[in-house]
Amino acid sequence: MAGIGVAGNFTFYFLSIQASSVAVAATLMYTAPVIVLLISFIFRIERSTWFKWGSIAGVILGIVLLTGAYNTDSISVSFIGVAAGIGAGLSYAVFIFGFKNASSKGKPQPSLFIAFITFCLILFIFSDNSEAAAVLTSNDLGWFILIGIVGSGLSFILYMIGIRRTTPTTASMVAMVEPVTASLFGVLILGDHLSIIQLLGMVIILFTVTLLCVKQSD
């Protein structure tokens, strides 16, 4: 289930970007904590509290400011883009619950291996085989390997270790710092520039996630 969730998340996210924009796709995908909390509340996995809903609202506000989704003049919206973005959020929720259940019953490495085998098999069906084969002779092969080791392998192992010690909603909220780290990477490595509003969005996300983690540990 975690592998299906990851495959769906990646696929729907890129489809949403293609059909609308990065701002719309990212904002809709990061509504996943809302879905996770609703499911957790319905199945009595955790309690629904005003503090959790407030934290979710804070993170979504920060993401809207960071991605620029508030500026309707500069973004494009379509039904397919919105549907795919929501699908990415639903898939992210499946991924969270799948990993949460798997991590409670076994070690992270075997669970992650099964999830990624499932992920690869699903995406192989929809992939362009000629483009996939061209990666092996690409000058960027080293970057692909580095992204696979650090961006997928190491990060998911650490995430699975952490998810065993927290609730599904908190785990999904902590993952929301991803757009912050991506933006910082763009500034430090690619020379991008952030506006005051984007910096405010980053601060709101980091503050809310930190407050939630501290509250959760009490």
Residue pairs with C-beta under 8 A, 6 or more apart in sequence:
1 94
1 97
1 98
1 101
2 94
2 95
2 98
2 99
2 102
2 111
2 115
2 118
3 98
3 114
3 115
3 116
3 117
3 118
3 119
3 122
4 91
4 94
4 98
4 118
4 119
4 122
5 91
5 92
5 93
5 94
5 95
5 96
5 97
5 98
6 91
6 95
6 115
6 116
6 119
7 91
7 118
7 119
7 122
7 123
8 87
8 88
8 90
8 91
8 94
9 29
9 88
9 91
9 92
9 95
10 123
11 91
11 123
11 126
12 29
12 84
12 85
12 87
12 88
12 91
13 25
13 29
13 84
13 85
13 88
14 25
15 80
15 81
15 84
15 87
16 24
16 25
16 28
16 29
16 81
16 82
16 84
16 85
16 87
16 88
17 25
17 81
18 81
19 78
19 80
19 81
19 84
20 75
20 76
20 77
20 78
20 80
20 81
20 82
20 85
21 75
21 76
21 77
21 81
22 67
23 67
23 68
23 69
23 71
23 74
23 75
24 69
24 75
24 76
24 77
24 81
24 82
24 85
25 81
25 84
25 85
25 88
26 63
26 67
26 69
26 179
27 60
27 63
27 64
27 67
27 69
27 85
28 82
28 85
28 86
28 88
28 89
29 85
29 88
29 89
29 92
30 59
30 60
30 63
30 89
30 176
30 179
31 60
31 86
31 89
32 89
32 90
32 92
32 93
32 96
32 172
32 175
33 56
33 59
33 169
33 172
33 173
33 176
34 56
34 60
34 89
35 89
35 90
35 92
35 93
36 93
36 96
36 97
36 168
36 169
36 172
37 46
37 48
37 52
37 53
37 56
37 169
39 45
39 93
39 97
39 168
40 46
40 48
40 167
40 168
40 169
41 47
41 48
45 167
45 168
46 167
46 168
46 169
51 215
52 169
52 212
55 173
55 208
55 209
55 211
55 212
56 169
56 173
58 204
58 205
58 207
58 208
59 173
59 176
59 204
59 205
59 208
59 209
61 201
61 204
62 200
62 201
62 202
62 203
62 204
62 205
62 208
63 69
63 176
63 179
63 201
63 205
64 70
64 201
65 197
65 198
65 200
65 201
65 204
66 179
66 180
66 183
66 198
66 201
66 202
66 205
67 179
67 201
68 74
68 75
68 197
68 198
69 75
92 172
92 175
93 172
96 163
96 168
96 171
96 172
97 168
98 115
99 111
99 115
99 159
99 160
99 163
100 163
100 164
100 168
100 171
102 111
102 114
102 115
102 160
103 111
103 160
103 161
103 163
103 164
104 164
108 156
108 157
108 160
108 161
109 157
111 160
112 153
112 156
112 157
112 160
115 156
116 152
116 156
135 141
135 144
138 144
159 171
159 175
162 171
162 174
163 171
166 174
166 216
167 216
170 212
170 213
170 216
173 208
173 209
173 212
174 209
174 212
174 213
176 205
176 209
177 205
177 206
177 209
179 205
180 202
180 205
180 206
183 192
183 194
183 198
183 202
184 202
186 192
187 193
187 194
194 202
